[in-house]
Amino acid sequence: MLIRGRYAVRIVLLSGGSGKRLWPLSNEVRSKAFLKLLAPDPSDPLRESMIQRVCRQLGEAGLWKDTLILTHESQVEITRAHVGEEVPILSEPLKRGTFTAAALAANYAHSRLQADANETLCVLPVDSCVDTEFFKLISLASSALDESGVQLVLIGTKPTHPSTQYGYIVPQAGSPSADNRAVLPIASFAEKPSEEAARRMIAKGALWNCGVFVFKLGFMLDCLRERGLPADYEQLLARYPELPEASFDQEVAERTRAAAVIPYGGTWEDLGSWAALSAHLGAPVVGPGQVSSDSRNTHVVNELPFPIQVIGVSDAIVAASADGILVAAKEGANRIKTMLTGPNREIRYEEKRWGTRRMLDLFLEGKGDGSDAPDSPAAITSTVINKIEMYGGHKTGVHAHGNRDELFTILSGQGEALIGWKIRSLNAGDTVRIARGTAHAIRAVTDLIALEILSGPAGESDETKRISADWP
């Protein structure tokens, strides 16, 4: 582990998001942190996601091998696909906010890793858009815990304008200039204030809250005991359904008197909108398509195989994926959040550690046998057709569909199917039928492309049950 002084520093990356602001590329599973759109080098066609960028920067700062990643259970597979197998990924059964997520990570370090109570934890979001220099401040924050007697250290950045979208940290009066990158005692916090209130706080030297929290493990364990929560990893997981959603800012930062902030003077951006993200694309078009020369400040991001042509339209974003198509003025694109309401949307594209699943079609069909009332959900069959692409040498976990029968057809490549704990080989043209409730898994010997057809009652969810992550 990275040693700063006497004790280790562990990084806790919090990953989440509802996948609405960057729709249609983002969804409930593939939130903004997983969009491979950032161009780290304009001369290199390869792109990276926000989480890959942060992990790369942690590696450059010597912090990667001591990192934990915490995410919702629905995003474990895509997280592995982006970061690999080197670091632990902790799974939340429910989204309960940053306080509970940080608490679960602290309990994991305490009860699973047997970490010393004096070790430092640094909690930060996976979608931070910062310079690598930012991560060097973690060392300074850790030293401040040992040398200044504070219990909690945050990192703040100098505001460029009185934004109403960020949290603010106000240093105590008489603190040194924020340009000195000193450790400044905190007077107060404010979450998304009015523009006028933000302007007044900036005049007092306020900083934008970067969402980074540095503290001793023992401090967090004490916070849990004060709230009657267990300091054991498994026990806290068991209590997740009863826990309220709570932010670390409200539960800990705003209640800790011995808290300080370290100013950061480099780049810090929230890439949570198409207007902000498009500035980092490196080109006006990502994917098939063109933008005419008189379409100023317009970007196309296209994951579909069909080209998109934009002519004479300025200051716009056109984004297309299997989940849908967005055409919007950049400054108004965030309104998509209010339009994506109602029942849960079908997720038409997923990334897994073994490959990808893309929905090709979804249709409903009546039974027509008179066994149920014609308008009842049981009388309607839902059929989903997915295209599966698997990487050679990878495999799915062992799982069973609760309400769906499956037909799996190999289009190209070679693999193996585990069905009812029996293994059979798969080659191009082979088809296997898997009844609902049957444990099964697929292993790709070579790169493999297949069609997956799932059929079952339209009124019931699939309720896929994960049986084992390992091939027997």
C-alpha positions in Angstrom: 0.0 0.0 0.0 1.0 3.6 -0.6 2.5 4.9 2.7 2.2 8.5 3.6 4.0 8.8 6.9 3.2 5.9 9.1 -0.1 4.5 7.8 -1.5 3.5 4.4 -3.8 5.5 2.1 -6.7 3.6 0.5 -8.8 5.0 -2.3 -12.6 4.4 -2.5 -14.1 5.2 -5.9 -17.9 5.6 -5.7 -19.7 4.8 -9.0 -23.3 5.3 -9.7 -25.8 7.5 -11.6 -29.3 7.2 -13.1 -28.2 7.5 -16.7 -30.6 10.3 -17.7 -28.6 13.5 -18.5 -26.6 11.8 -21.3 -29.4 9.7 -22.7 -29.6 7.9 -25.1 -26.0 6.7 -24.6 -26.4 6.4 -20.9 -29.0 4.3 -19.2 -29.7 2.7 -15.8 -26.8 0.3 -16.2 -24.4 2.3 -18.4 -24.3 5.6 -16.6 -22.1 8.5 -17.8 -18.9 7.1 -16.2 -18.9 4.2 -18.7 -19.2 6.2 -22.0 -16.0 5.7 -24.0 -16.0 9.2 -25.5 -13.1 11.0 -24.0 -10.1 11.6 -26.2 -6.9 11.5 -24.0 -4.7 12.2 -27.1 -6.1 14.0 -30.1 -3.8 12.0 -32.4 -5.0 8.6 -31.0 -8.4 7.3 -32.2 -8.8 5.2 -29.0 -11.2 6.7 -26.5 -11.6 6.1 -22.8 -14.5 6.3 -20.3 -14.6 8.6 -17.3 -13.9 5.7 -15.0 -11.0 4.5 -17.1 -9.6 8.0 -17.1 -9.7 8.3 -13.3 -8.2 4.8 -12.9 -5.4 5.7 -15.3 -4.7 8.8 -13.3 -4.7 6.9 -10.0 -2.1 4.6 -11.6 0.0 7.6 -12.6 -0.2 8.9 -9.1 0.8 5.5 -7.6 -2.6 5.0 -6.0 -4.3 2.4 -8.2 -3.2 -0.8 -6.5 -4.8 0.4 -3.2 -8.2 1.2 -4.7 -11.6 -0.2 -3.9 -14.6 0.5 -6.2 -18.1 0.5 -4.9 -21.2 0.4 -7.2 -24.7 -0.9 -7.4 -25.0 -4.6 -8.1 -26.4 -3.9 -11.6 -23.2 -2.2 -12.6 -20.6 -4.7 -11.3 -20.3 -6.4 -14.8 -19.8 -3.1 -16.7 -17.4 -1.9 -14.1 -15.3 -5.0 -14.5 -15.4 -4.6 -18.3 -13.9 -1.1 -17.9 -11.3 -1.5 -15.1 -10.3 -5.2 -15.3 -9.7 -7.6 -12.5 -6.9 -6.0 -10.4 -9.0 -4.2 -7.7 -11.9 -5.3 -5.5 -15.4 -4.1 -6.7 -18.0 -4.0 -3.9 -21.6 -4.4 -4.7 -24.5 -2.4 -3.2 -27.9 -4.2 -3.3 -29.7 -0.8 -3.2 -28.7 2.8 -3.9 -28.5 4.5 -0.5 -26.4 7.6 -1.1 -22.7 8.5 -0.6 -22.7 8.2 3.2 -23.9 4.6 3.2 -21.6 3.7 0.3 -18.6 5.1 2.1 -19.6 3.3 5.2 -19.8 0.0 3.4 -16.4 0.5 1.9 -15.0 1.4 5.4 -16.5 -1.8 6.8 -15.0 -3.8 4.1 -11.5 -2.4 4.8 -12.1 -3.0 8.5 -13.6 -6.5 8.6 -12.3 -8.0 5.3 -8.9 -6.4 4.8 -8.2 -6.1 8.5 -7.1 -2.5 8.0 -5.7 -0.5 10.9 -8.0 2.2 12.3 -5.3 4.8 11.7 -5.2 4.1 7.9 -6.5 6.9 5.7 -9.5 6.5 3.4 -10.0 8.8 0.5 -13.5 8.7 -1.0 -14.0 10.3 -4.5 -16.4 9.9 -7.5 -15.4 7.9 -10.5 -16.4 10.7 -12.9 -14.0 13.4 -11.7 -12.6 15.4 -14.7 -9.4 16.7 -13.3 -5.6 16.9 -14.0 -3.4 14.1 -12.6 -2.0 16.8 -10.3 -5.3 16.7 -8.4 -4.5 13.2 -7.0 -1.2 14.5 -5.5 -3.3 16.5 -3.1 -4.5 13.2 -1.5 -1.0 12.9 0.0 -1.3 16.4 1.4 -4.7 15.6 2.9 -3.5 12.5 4.5 -0.6 14.4 6.1 -3.0 17.0 7.4 -4.9 14.4 9.3 -1.7 13.4 11.1 -0.3 16.9 11.6 -3.1 19.4 12.0 -5.5 17.4 14.2 -8.5 17.7 11.9 -10.8 14.7 11.5 -11.9 15.3 7.9 -10.2 16.9 4.9 -12.0 17.9 1.6 -10.7 19.2 -1.7 -12.3 22.3 -3.2 -11.7 24.2 -6.4 -11.9 27.9 -7.1 -15.3 28.8 -8.8 -15.3 30.2 -12.3 -18.8 31.6 -11.9 -21.6 31.7 -9.3 -23.1 28.3 -10.3 -26.3 27.1 -8.7 -25.5 23.4 -9.6 -22.6 22.8 -7.2 -22.0 22.6 -3.4 -19.8 25.3 -1.8 -17.2 25.1 1.0 -16.6 28.4 2.9 -13.2 28.6 4.7 -13.0 30.3 8.0 -12.4 34.1 8.0 -8.8 35.1 8.0 -7.7 31.8 6.4 -4.7 32.1 3.9 -5.4 32.7 0.3 -6.8 29.7 -1.6 -4.0 30.1 -4.1 -1.5 28.9 -1.4 -3.0 25.4 -1.5 -2.9 25.5 2.3 -5.1 23.4 4.6 -7.9 25.8 5.4 -10.3 25.3 8.3 -13.9 25.2 7.2 -16.6 27.6 8.4 -19.7 26.4 6.6 -21.1 24.4 3.6 -23.9 25.3 1.2 -25.5 22.9 -1.3 -26.6 24.4 -4.6 -27.4 27.9 -3.3 -29.1 30.7 -5.3 -26.9 32.7 -7.7 -26.9 35.7 -5.3 -25.9 33.5 -2.3 -23.2 31.9 -4.4 -21.8 35.3 -5.4 -21.6 36.3 -1.7 -19.8 33.1 -0.7 -17.3 33.4 -3.6 -16.5 36.9 -2.3 -15.6 35.2 1.0 -13.2 32.8 -0.7 -15.7 29.9 -1.1 -14.7 26.9 -3.1 -16.7 24.4 -5.2 -17.0 21.1 -3.3 -15.2 18.4 -5.4 -16.9 15.5 -3.6 -13.6 14.2 -2.2 -13.5 13.2 1.5 -10.3 12.1 3.3 -10.5 10.6 6.9 -9.1 8.0 9.1 -10.8 4.6 9.1 -11.4 4.8 12.9 -13.2 8.1 12.4 -15.7 6.5 10.0 -16.2 3.5 12.3 -17.0 6.0 15.2 -19.6 7.7 13.0 -21.3 4.4 12.4 -21.4 3.5 16.1 -22.9 6.9 16.9 -25.7 6.1 14.5 -26.3 2.6 15.8 -24.9 1.0 12.7 -22.6 -2.0 12.6 -18.9 -1.8 11.8 -19.1 -5.2 10.2 -19.3 -5.5 6.4 -21.9 -8.4 6.2 -24.0 -6.9 9.0 -24.3 -3.6 7.3 -25.2 -5.3 4.0 -28.0 -7.1 5.7 -29.4 -3.8 7.0 -29.3 -2.1 3.6 -33.1 -2.3 2.9 -33.9 -0.3 6.1 -31.3 2.4 5.6 -32.4 5.8 4.4 -30.7 7.5 1.4 -28.1 9.9 2.9 -25.2 12.0 1.5 -21.8 12.1 3.1 -21.9 15.9 3.1 -25.1 16.0 5.2 -24.3 13.1 7.5 -20.6 13.7 8.2 -19.0 16.8 6.6 -21.5 19.3 7.8 -21.5 17.9 11.3 -17.7 17.6 11.8 -16.3 20.7 13.4 -12.7 19.7 12.9 -12.8 19.8 9.2 -10.5 21.4 6.6 -10.4 22.0 2.9 -7.4 22.0 0.5 -7.7 24.3 -2.5 -7.1 22.9 -6.0 -6.1 25.3 -8.8 -6.2 23.0 -11.8 -8.9 21.7 -14.1 -12.1 20.5 -12.5 -15.3 19.9 -14.6 -18.6 18.1 -14.2 -19.1 16.3 -17.5 -22.7 15.5 -16.7 -24.3 17.3 -19.7 -23.9 17.1 -23.4 -22.8 20.7 -23.5 -19.9 20.0 -21.2 -19.0 16.6 -22.5 -18.9 17.6 -26.2 -15.9 19.9 -25.5 -13.9 16.7 -24.7 -14.8 14.6 -27.7 -11.9 15.8 -29.8 -13.9 15.8 -33.0 -17.3 17.0 -34.1 -18.4 13.5 -35.1 -18.0 10.2 -33.2 -19.3 7.3 -35.2 -20.8 7.2 -38.7 -21.9 10.6 -40.0 -21.0 14.1 -41.0 -21.6 17.7 -39.8 -21.6 20.5 -42.4 -19.1 23.3 -42.2 -21.8 25.9 -41.4 -23.1 23.8 -38.4 -21.0 25.6 -35.7 -20.5 24.0 -32.4 -22.6 20.9 -33.3 -21.6 17.4 -32.4 -22.8 14.0 -33.4 -22.3 10.9 -31.3 -23.6 7.8 -33.1 -23.4 4.2 -31.9 -25.7 3.0 -34.6 -24.4 1.5 -37.9 -26.4 4.1 -39.9 -24.8 7.4 -40.8 -26.2 10.7 -39.5 -25.9 13.8 -41.7 -26.4 17.3 -40.0 -26.7 20.3 -42.3 -27.0 24.0 -41.2 -27.7 23.3 -37.6 -25.6 25.0 -34.9 -25.1 24.6 -31.2 -26.7 21.2 -31.2 -26.1 17.7 -30.0 -27.3 14.7 -32.0 -26.8 11.4 -30.1 -28.0 8.0 -31.2 -27.8 4.5 -29.7 -29.8 1.3 -29.4 -31.8 3.1 -26.7 -33.0 6.0 -28.8 -32.1 9.2 -30.6 -31.7 12.7 -29.2 -31.7 15.9 -31.2 -31.4 18.9 -29.0 -29.9 22.4 -28.5 -26.9 21.9 -26.3 -28.0 24.4 -23.7 -31.4 22.7 -23.4 -30.4 19.1 -23.6 -30.6 18.6 -19.9 -34.4 18.8 -20.2 -34.3 15.2 -21.3 -34.3 14.3 -17.6 -37.8 15.5 -17.2 -39.0 13.7 -20.3 -37.7 10.3 -19.3 -40.4 9.7 -16.7 -42.9 6.9 -16.1 -42.3 3.2 -16.1 -38.7 1.8 -16.3 -37.3 2.1 -19.7 -36.1 -1.0 -21.6 -32.3 -1.2 -21.5 -31.3 -2.1 -25.1 -27.6 -2.1 -24.7 -25.4 -3.6 -21.9 -21.7 -4.0 -21.4 -20.5 -7.1 -19.4 -17.0 -8.3 -18.5 -17.5 -11.0 -21.1 -18.8 -8.8 -23.9 -21.9 -6.9 -24.9 -25.7 -7.5 -25.3 -27.7 -5.4 -27.7 -31.4 -5.7 -28.1 -32.5 -6.1 -31.8 -36.2 -6.5 -31.4 -39.0 -6.8 -28.8 -42.5 -7.9 -29.7 -45.7 -9.1 -28.0 -47.9 -11.9 -29.2 -51.2 -13.4 -28.0 -51.5 -17.0 -27.1 -54.7 -17.5 -28.9 -55.5 -20.8 -27.1 -58.2 -19.5 -24.9 -56.4 -20.6 -21.7 -56.5 -17.1 -20.3 -58.6 -14.0 -20.7 -57.6 -12.3 -23.9 -56.7 -9.0 -22.2 -54.8 -10.6 -19.2 -51.0 -10.3 -19.1 -50.7 -14.1 -19.0 -52.3 -14.2 -22.4 -49.5 -12.2 -24.0 -46.1 -13.5 -24.7 -43.1 -11.1 -24.7 -40.2 -12.1 -27.0 -36.9 -10.3 -26.9 -34.2 -10.9 -29.5 -30.6 -9.9 -28.4 -27.3 -9.9 -30.3 -24.6 -11.3 -28.0 -20.9 -10.6 -28.7 -18.4 -12.4 -26.4 -14.7 -12.1 -26.1 -12.7 -15.2 -26.6 -11.6 -16.8 -23.3 -14.4 -15.1 -21.3 -17.6 -16.6 -19.8 -20.9 -15.6 -18.3 -21.8 -16.4 -14.7 -24.1 -19.3 -14.0 -27.6 -18.0 -13.9 -31.3 -19.0 -14.5 -34.2 -17.1 -16.0 -37.2 -17.1 -13.7 -39.9 -16.4 -16.3 -38.2 -16.8 -19.7 -37.3 -19.7 -22.0 -34.2 -19.1 -24.0 -33.1 -20.1 -27.5 -29.3 -19.5 -28.1 -28.0 -19.7 -31.6 -24.3 -19.4 -32.5 -23.7 -17.2 -35.6 -19.9 -17.3 -35.5 -17.1 -18.5 -33.3 -16.7 -21.5 -30.9 -17.7 -21.9 -27.3 -19.3 -24.2 -24.7 -22.7 -24.2 -23.0 -23.3 -25.3 -19.5 -26.9 -26.4 -19.2 -28.2 -28.1 -16.1 -24.6 -28.6 -15.1 -23.8 -30.6 -18.2 -21.3 -29.1 -20.8 -21.6 -29.3 -24.5 -19.6 -27.7 -27.3 -20.9 -24.9 -29.5 -20.0 -24.1 -33.1 -21.4 -21.8 -35.8 -25.0 -22.8 -36.6 -25.6 -24.7 -33.3 -28.7 -23.9 -31.3 -29.5 -24.7 -27.7 -32.8 -24.5 -25.8 -32.8 -23.5 -22.2 -36.0 -23.9 -20.2 -36.8 -21.3 -17.6 -35.4 -22.1 -14.2 -32.5 -24.1 -15.7 -29.0 -23.1 -14.5 -26.8 -22.3 -17.5 -23.7 -20.4 -18.7 -21.8 -19.7 -21.9 -18.1 -19.8 -22.4 -16.4 -18.3 -25.5 -13.5 -20.4 -26.7 -12.9 -17.8 -29.5 -14.6 -14.5 -30.1 -18.3 -15.5 -30.4 -21.4 -13.9 -31.9 -24.8 -15.3 -31.1 -28.6 -14.5 -31.1 -30.4 -14.9 -27.8 -34.2 -15.2 -27.9 -36.0 -14.9 -24.6 -39.8 -15.6 -24.4 -42.2 -15.5 -21.5 -45.3 -13.8 -20.1 -45.5 -10.1 -20.9 -46.8 -9.2 -17.5 -43.9 -10.6 -15.5 -40.3 -9.5 -15.2 -37.5 -11.9 -16.1 -36.1 -12.1 -12.5 -32.8 -13.6 -13.6 -31.2 -15.4 -10.7 -27.4 -15.4 -10.4 -26.3 -18.8 -9.2 -22.5 -18.5 -9.4 -19.9 -16.2 -10.9 -17.6 -19.2 -11.7 -17.7 -21.8 -14.4 -17.6 -25.2 -12.7 
